[in-house]
Amino acid sequence: MDKYLVGGAVRDELLGLPVAERDWVVVGATQEQMEAAGYRPVGRDFPVFLDPESHDEVALARTERKTAPGYRGFAVNASPEVTLEEDLQRRDLTVNAMARAPDGELIDPWGGRSDLEARQLRHVSPAFSEDPVRILRTARFAARFRELGFTVAPDTLQLMRDMVAAGEADALVPERVWQETRRALETARPDVYLEVLRDCGALAAVFPEIDALFGVPQPARWHPEIDTGIHMLLCMRAAVRLGLDTETRFAVLLHDLGKGTTPAASWPAHHGHEERSVTLARRLCERLRVPGSYRELAEIVARYHGLCHRAAELRPATVLKLLEGTDALRRPERFEKFLLACEADLKGRTGLEDAPYPQAALLRRALAAAGGVDVRPLVAEGLAGEQLRNRLRALRSEAIAAACPRAAPPAAEA
């Protein structure tokens, strides 16, 4: 049997990028032969194994035949007669359909190297249209490699549009949507992921709440970019510049969803959009089975980002309510993510990319002041229950007032 390095490892090596994972294809072997050689089977839908020494993934060369809608609707043939070229032909993009032989020879039957040089993400064959996950993967690769100049080839983008029109995007399962979206959020250009999905029409199918933001105006005084969808894309750019982790980037993505449901008669104002954003964020997270920590942060950013922007105008008691509502005293690390998400919201506006955000420093001081109030003397006085809570709140409000004198400059609107 012959073993070849394939896919992303070959692509990244040619681009001069670090190779994080190495995937291999074996030609001319059966599953029984692989197991006899010590390879441990781990594949559910087709024969995939772990190398007994390197623990890299090793798959048998295979072909696929479409039998039903969706990404699971395939019949797989992984017989020893399947050739390497046939295996590479079933892959999504030409840049992912190259292999490296044991002697170092590059095997490139579908023009992947020339597309790398042209900075094009192009489908290998019409079979691309049989798997809707490839829409998401192509958008993710566009996000990952945009900084290197890559774009989706026009014929591939048109094929993606045709797939959406045929209803293939409707067959995407929540787990794969979330998996690809999370990985796209980790890239240097998550905004490109959303733009590509919108360009092919898949954003409306997969994320209708986000798609609804485009074309919705906001007050020019606070949002020179006007369009709420453009603001969201700029926020994603700001989140990357601020070095936010994936969880916080996701919260930034969902923070303004409620503006997409504001009646047109109320534009450009969006009164009450925060609570509507919470409802929509919760619905989206439930639909995609998003992990709880992501959902919780997204909800507090959606609900409280407007208060955060107005921090310098708030009374100490209201600042304390913000700290309590975000559970900042018990979860200061998450509160820090909240502050960074709000800063990304401010900086995701045309001309405000480098604007200062003193509200974050003020609220950090407020948290330190409130957290510095010692409850033990109150307990020693015999206070308990509601009396203890009220006295503790009063002392914390006094500490906040001393640490954060109200300056009340014009606040940024949410």
N, C-alpha and C positions, 0 to 999 in steps of 0.2 A: 504494500500500500504506500501511496505517496502523500506527503503532508506539506501543505502550503500555508504561509502567512497570508491573511486576506483582510480586506475591508479597511477600517479606520487606521489601523497600524501602518499599513502601506501608504495610505493617503497622507497621514501626518508626517511620516518619515520624509516623503517627497516635498512636503511643505516646510521642512526644517523645524517642525514642532515636536515637543516632548510626546512620547508614546505612552499613554496611560494604561491601555489594555491591549493585549495581543490575542486575536482570534485566529483559529486555524481551521482549515478544511482538509479532510482526508478523502482521497479518491481511491477506489478499488478495494474497499473493505466492507465487511458486514458488521452489524451491531455485536454479534457473537465474537467476532475476531477482536473488536475493540475491547470488549470486557475481558477477554482472555489475556490481552496485553496489559491489563491493569487499569484501563480507563473506567472511571466511575460514571454511569449514566445519570444525567440530571435533567434532560429535556422532557417536556411534557407533550409538545405537539410534533416534535421531530427529533431524530437521534442527535443529542448533544451530550458531550462527556467532559469531565475534568481530567486534565493531564495529571498522572500520578505524581509527577515531580514538580512541574511549574505551577500546577493548578489553573493554567490557562484553559479557556473553553475551546473544545475541539468538536467540530460537527462533521458528520458525513456529508459529502457532496449530495445535493438533492435538487430535484425540480418540483414545481408546484403546479397544480391545476385548479382553477377556480370552480367551486361547486355550489357556493351559497354567498349571500351578501355578507359584508363585514370582513374583519381581518382574520377571523377564525375559519372562514368558509373555503378551505383549501384541502385538496387531497395531495399528500406528499409522497414522492418517490425517492427513496434514499438507497437504491440498489447499487451494487459495485460497478454497474455499467455507466452510471452518470459521470459525465466528464467534468473537468474543472470549468471549461468554457460554458457548459450548460448551467452549472451552479452560479457562476458569475452573472449570467444573463438574467437570472431571476431577481437580482438585487435592485435596489431602488435607483440610485444615482450612479453615473459613470465613475465619479471620483471615489465611490465606495466599491467599485467592481473590478479592482485590480488585485493581483496576487504576487507574492514573491516566492520563487522556488528555493529549495534548499541550497542551491549553488549561487543564489543571489540574483538570478535572472528575473526581470520584471515581466509579468504576464498581464497584458493589457488589451484584451480583444475588443473592448467597447469604447476605446478612446478616452479613458479617464485621465491620462496624463495631459493630453492636449486641452481637455476641459479645465484641468488644474491651472495650466498656463494661461488660459483665457479667462480664468476666474468665473466659470460658469457651473451652475448646478443644473445638470441635465439628466433626464430620465434615461434609463438603459434601453427600455423597449416599451411597447404599448401595454405590456403586462403590469406596468406601474399602476395603471388605473384600477387594477383588481383589488388593491389593498388601501383602504382609506387612511390608515395610519401614516402612509407615505406623504399625505398632505401635511400632517403635523411635523413629520421628520424633516421634510424639505424646508418648511418654515423655520424649524429649529436650527438646521444647518446654515440657513441664510443668516440667522441671528448670530450664530457662533463665528462665522467667517466673514461677516460684513466688513470688519476692520481690516481684513486682508483684500478687500475689493470684490468679494464674491456677490453675485446676484443670481436670481433664478432665471434660467434660460426662457425666452418668450414662449417657445413651444411647450415647455414643461408647465409654465404658468397657465397656458391655455388648457392643457390636459387636466390640470387641477380644477380649473373652472368647470370643465365638462363633467368631472367627477361629482362636484358639488351639485350641479344642475341635475345629475342623474340620481341624486339622493344618497350617494355613498357616504357623505359626511354624517348623515343621520344614523348610520350604522356604527359609528364610533362608540366604544364602551367607555364608561367613566374612568376606569383605571388607566387606560392608555392615554386618554386626554390629560389626566392629571400628571402622569409620568412624563409625558413630553413637555407639558407646560412647566413643570418644576425644573426640568433640565434646561428649558429655554430661559427661565428666569436667572439661571446661573451664568448665562453668557454675558459678554460685554455689550450686547445690543438686544436686550429683550424687547425693545420697541419694534425691532425689525420683525420678530416673530409675529407680533400682532398685525403689523402692516401687511405682511405676506398673506396671512390668513384673511385679512380684509380684502386684499386685492383679488383673491380667488373666490371670495364669497363664503368661505368656511367660518369666518368669525361670527356671522349671524347664526349659523347652525350650531356652533359649539359654545360660543359665549354671547348670546343675544343681549345680555345686560351690558356688556362692554361695547358691542356694536352700536347699541342705541345711543351712546354718548356722542357719536360723530354727527355734526350738523346742529348740535344744541349750543346756542350762544350763552355766554356769561358776561357779566359787566366788564367793560373794557378797563375801568378804573383799577380793578383788581387782577384782571386777566387780559393782558394785551394780546394774547394769542386768540382770544374770543372763543374759539371752538373747544368744547369740553373734551372731545376725543383727542384733539391735538394736545391739549393740556395733559391728558393722561399719558400720551407718548413722551412728552417732555418730562413728566414726573419719573418715568422709567429711566430716562437718560440721567436725571439728577440722582436717582437711587444708586445707579452704578457709580457715578462720580463720588458719591458719599461713602462708597464701599459697603452698602447695606447687605446683610445676609439675605438668603432666599426667602425666608419667612417674612422679613420686613418688606422686601420688594413686592411680595404678594399682597401684603396689606396696602401698600401704596397703589397697586393696581386696582384694588376694589374700593378705595376710600370715597369716591364720588359717584358711585353707581346710581344713587337716587336722582341725580340731575337728569338722567335719561328718562325719568318718568314725570318730570315737571310738565304740567300743561303748557302748551305753546303760548297761551294767553298770558302766562305769568313771566315769560322770558323777558329780559335776561336774568331776572331774579330767580333764586332757587330756595325759597324759605322752606325750612323743614326737611331739606334733602338729606340731612344726616341720619335721621331715623329711617327714612326710606332706603338709604344706603345700607344700613344694618340689616334690614329685612332682605334685601336683594343679595347681599353678601352671604347671609346665612343660607339662603335658598341655593345659591351657586355652590357653596361648600358642601351642602348635603347632596346635591345632584352628582358632584364629582368625587364624593367621599374623601374630601380633603382632610388631612390630619387635624386633630383638635387644636393643637398649639397654633397652627396657621389660622384656623377659623377664629379663635379667641382674639388674637392680635388684630386681625382684619376688622373684627367687630368694634373693638375699642377705638381703633384709628378712625373708622367710619363715624362713630358716634361722637367722639370728643375732639376731632381735629380743629373744628371751628373754635371751641373754647381755648384750645392751645394757642391758636393764632392771636386770640384776644387776651392773653395772659396778663399783660401789663395793665389792662383796664379792669381786671376782675377784683372784687372785694376779697380779702383774705379768706372769708368763709366759703366763697365760691371756688377759690383755688383749692381749698381743702376738699370740697366736694369732688373736684376733678381728680385729685389724688386718690380719694376713696373709690370713685367710680372706676378708675383704671387699676385699682388694687396696688397702687405704687408702693405703699408702705410695706406690703408683704412680698411684692415681686418687683423690686427695683430694676432688675435686669430687663424685664419685659417693658417697664416704663421707659427705659433708655431707648429701646427699639421704637416705642411709640413716638418719642421726641424726634428721633431721626426720620421716621416716616413723615411727620408733620413738616420737618425741614425740607424734605424732598418735595412735598406738596408746594411749599412756597417757591422753591427754586425751579420747579417745573413750569415756569412762566417766561414768556419771551421778554428778554432784557433783565430778568431777575436771577439769572443762573448763578451769579456770584454774590447775591444779596446776603447781608448778615441775617442771622436768626436769633436775636437776643432772647426771645421767648423761651428757648430751650434752657439757657443758662439761668434765667429767672426761676423756672420751674424746678430745676435741679437744686437751687438754693432753698426753694420752698419745701421740697421733699426732705432735704437735710435738716431744715429747721423743725418741721413737723415730726420727723423721726427722732429728733433729739429730746423731745419731751418725755420725761421719766414718769411712768404711770405708777411706780411703786409708792411714792408718797401719798398719792390719792387713795390707793388701796389701804395704806396704813391709817388714813383718816376714817376708814370704814365705809367709803363710797363703794357702791356696787350697782349693777344693772344700768338703768337709764340715767341715774344720777352720775355714775362714773363715766358713761359715754358722753354725756353733755359737758361735763367738766373737762374731760380730756379734749373734746373738740374745741372748747373755748380756749384752752391753753395752747393748743396747736395753732389755732387761728391767730392768737397773739404772737406766737413765735414766727409765723409766716409774715405777719405785718411788720415785725421788726427786721426781718431778713430781706424783705422785698417791698420797699416803699413803692407806692403806686406812681408810675410816671405817666401812664395813659397816652402814649403816642398813637397815631392812627394805626389800627390793626389791619393785618391782611385778611381779606374775606376768604372764607373757606373755598 
